[in-house]
């Protein structure tokens, strides 16, 4: 196995064992059985390593990820990706149960260290997924790479708000309002005008 692949395999194993792990250069190099200098040759920054590992994970687990369909407009692909996240939240009773469980676990009681760590791991995973999508679009030239953290936070906040809205009683079409909101958010992130 080539050194680059050994590095990626070691990093993926570390994440599989503990999703909250930080991929430090020393830890990954030790796991791969190589020097830190060799790791830095293949991945000059910790961020480059993390991005490549996430890309590989998403390509493996979500091979038909809509973000990769470059025959479609970037804004439509990003909206579809965000819709996938919302689909997992459910609608109506299912959404209420999900949010009720989240409230009982993370909000109502004083969170334990274990609950806090679990929430932060979930938050990092969500941010990583959105960063991955934005990275694909940046590689295509659809948006600049700077300001990713702010854009990721914004999109996650929008999706969280929409998932709460799905749990609330509503007299209007949730799908229509949700679609408008997603396109407004995506247009703000991509810097496009709204239509």
C-alpha positions as CSV (number, residue, x, y, z in Angstrom):
1,X,0.0,0.0,0.0
2,X,1.3,3.4,-0.9
3,X,2.2,5.8,1.9
4,X,-0.7,8.2,1.0
5,X,-3.2,5.4,1.2
6,X,-1.7,4.1,4.5
7,X,-2.2,7.6,6.0
8,X,-5.8,7.8,4.8
9,X,-6.6,4.2,6.0
10,X,-5.1,5.0,9.5
11,X,-7.1,8.3,9.7
12,X,-10.3,6.6,8.7
13,X,-9.8,3.8,11.2
14,X,-9.2,6.4,13.9
15,X,-12.5,8.1,13.0
16,X,-14.4,4.8,12.9
17,X,-13.2,4.0,16.4
18,X,-14.1,7.4,17.8
19,X,-16.0,10.0,15.8
20,X,-14.9,12.7,18.2
21,X,-11.2,12.1,17.6
22,X,-9.0,14.9,16.4
23,X,-6.7,13.8,13.5
24,X,-3.5,15.1,14.9
25,X,-0.4,14.7,12.6
26,X,1.5,12.8,15.2
27,X,-1.3,10.4,16.0
28,X,-2.1,9.6,12.4
29,X,1.6,9.2,11.5
30,X,2.1,6.8,14.4
31,X,-1.0,4.8,13.4
32,X,0.2,4.6,9.8
33,X,3.7,3.7,10.9
34,X,5.4,6.6,9.1
35,X,7.2,9.8,10.2
36,X,5.4,13.1,10.6
37,X,7.6,14.5,7.8
38,X,6.3,11.8,5.4
39,X,2.7,12.6,6.4
40,X,3.3,16.4,5.9
41,X,4.8,15.6,2.4
42,X,1.4,14.1,1.4
43,X,-0.8,16.4,3.5
44,X,0.9,19.7,4.2
45,X,-1.8,20.7,6.7
46,X,-4.0,19.0,9.2
47,X,-6.9,20.5,7.3
48,X,-5.9,18.9,4.0
49,X,-5.8,15.5,5.7
50,X,-9.2,16.0,7.3
51,X,-10.7,17.2,4.0
52,X,-9.4,14.2,2.1
53,X,-10.6,11.7,4.8
54,X,-14.1,13.2,4.8
55,X,-14.2,13.2,1.0
56,X,-13.3,9.5,1.0
57,X,-15.9,8.7,3.7
58,X,-18.7,10.5,1.9
59,X,-17.8,9.0,-1.5
60,X,-17.9,5.5,0.1
61,X,-21.1,5.9,2.1
62,X,-23.0,8.3,-0.2
63,X,-21.8,7.4,-3.7
64,X,-24.7,9.1,-5.4
65,X,-24.4,12.3,-3.3
66,X,-26.3,15.0,-5.3
67,X,-23.4,17.5,-4.7
68,X,-21.3,15.5,-7.2
69,X,-23.8,15.8,-10.1
70,X,-22.1,18.7,-11.9
71,X,-24.7,18.6,-14.7
72,X,-27.0,20.4,-12.4
73,X,-26.7,24.0,-11.0
74,X,-24.7,24.3,-7.8
75,X,-27.6,25.9,-5.9
76,X,-30.0,23.1,-6.8
77,X,-27.4,20.5,-5.7
78,X,-26.7,22.2,-2.4
79,X,-30.5,22.6,-1.7
80,X,-30.9,18.9,-2.4
81,X,-28.2,18.0,0.1
82,X,-29.8,20.1,2.8
83,X,-33.1,18.5,2.0
84,X,-31.5,15.1,2.7
85,X,-30.6,16.4,6.2
86,X,-34.1,17.6,6.7
87,X,-35.6,14.3,5.6
88,X,-33.8,12.6,8.4
89,X,-35.6,15.0,10.9
90,X,-39.0,13.7,9.7
91,X,-42.2,15.6,9.6
92,X,-45.1,16.1,12.1
93,X,-45.2,13.4,14.8
94,X,-41.8,12.0,13.8
95,X,-40.2,15.5,13.9
96,X,-41.9,16.2,17.3
97,X,-40.6,12.9,18.7
98,X,-37.1,13.7,17.5
99,X,-37.1,17.2,18.9
100,X,-38.6,15.9,22.1
101,X,-35.8,13.4,22.6
102,X,-33.2,16.1,21.8
103,X,-34.8,18.4,24.4
104,X,-34.9,15.7,27.0
105,X,-31.3,14.7,26.4
106,X,-29.5,18.0,25.8
107,X,-31.7,20.9,27.0
108,X,-34.0,20.0,29.9
109,X,-31.4,18.6,32.3
110,X,-28.0,20.0,33.0
111,X,-26.1,18.1,30.3
112,X,-23.6,15.5,31.5
113,X,-20.1,15.4,30.1
114,X,-21.2,12.3,28.1
115,X,-24.2,14.1,26.7
116,X,-22.2,17.2,25.9
117,X,-19.5,15.2,24.1
118,X,-22.2,13.3,22.1
119,X,-23.8,16.5,21.0
120,X,-20.5,18.1,20.1
121,X,-19.5,15.0,18.1
122,X,-22.9,15.2,16.2
123,X,-22.3,19.0,15.6
124,X,-18.8,18.4,14.3
125,X,-20.1,15.6,12.0
126,X,-22.8,17.9,10.6
127,X,-20.4,20.7,10.1
128,X,-18.0,18.3,8.3
129,X,-20.7,17.2,6.0
130,X,-21.7,20.8,5.0
131,X,-18.0,21.7,4.7
132,X,-17.6,18.8,2.3
133,X,-20.4,20.0,0.1
134,X,-19.1,23.6,0.1
135,X,-15.6,22.2,-0.7
136,X,-16.9,20.4,-3.7
137,X,-18.6,23.6,-5.0
138,X,-15.4,25.6,-4.2
139,X,-13.4,23.1,-6.2
140,X,-15.7,23.8,-9.1
141,X,-15.4,27.5,-8.7
142,X,-19.0,28.1,-7.5
143,X,-17.8,29.9,-4.4
144,X,-14.6,31.1,-2.7
145,X,-13.0,29.0,0.0
146,X,-12.8,31.8,2.5
147,X,-15.5,32.2,5.1
148,X,-16.4,28.5,5.2
149,X,-16.9,28.4,8.9
150,X,-19.4,31.2,8.9
151,X,-21.2,29.7,5.9
152,X,-21.3,26.3,7.5
153,X,-22.7,27.7,10.7
154,X,-25.3,29.7,8.8
155,X,-26.6,26.7,6.8
156,X,-26.7,24.4,9.9
157,X,-28.7,27.1,11.7
158,X,-31.1,27.3,8.9
159,X,-31.6,23.5,8.7
160,X,-32.0,23.3,12.5
161,X,-34.7,26.1,12.3
162,X,-36.5,24.3,9.5
163,X,-36.4,21.0,11.4
164,X,-38.0,22.7,14.4
165,X,-40.6,24.2,12.1
166,X,-41.4,20.7,10.7
167,X,-42.3,19.7,14.3
168,X,-44.7,22.7,14.8
169,X,-48.4,22.8,13.8
170,X,-48.7,24.6,10.5
171,X,-51.6,25.8,8.3
172,X,-49.5,26.4,5.2
173,X,-47.5,24.1,2.9
174,X,-44.3,23.3,4.9
175,X,-42.6,22.1,1.7
176,X,-43.2,25.4,-0.2
177,X,-42.0,27.6,2.7
178,X,-39.1,25.2,3.3
179,X,-38.0,25.3,-0.3
180,X,-38.1,29.1,-0.4
181,X,-36.0,29.3,2.8
182,X,-33.4,26.8,1.5
183,X,-33.0,28.6,-1.8
184,X,-32.7,32.0,0.0
185,X,-30.0,30.5,2.4
186,X,-28.1,28.8,-0.5
187,X,-28.2,32.0,-2.6
188,X,-26.8,33.9,0.3
189,X,-23.9,31.4,0.7
190,X,-23.2,31.2,-3.0
191,X,-23.5,34.9,-3.4
192,X,-26.2,34.5,-6.0
193,X,-29.3,36.6,-6.6
194,X,-32.6,35.1,-5.6
195,X,-35.3,34.1,-8.2
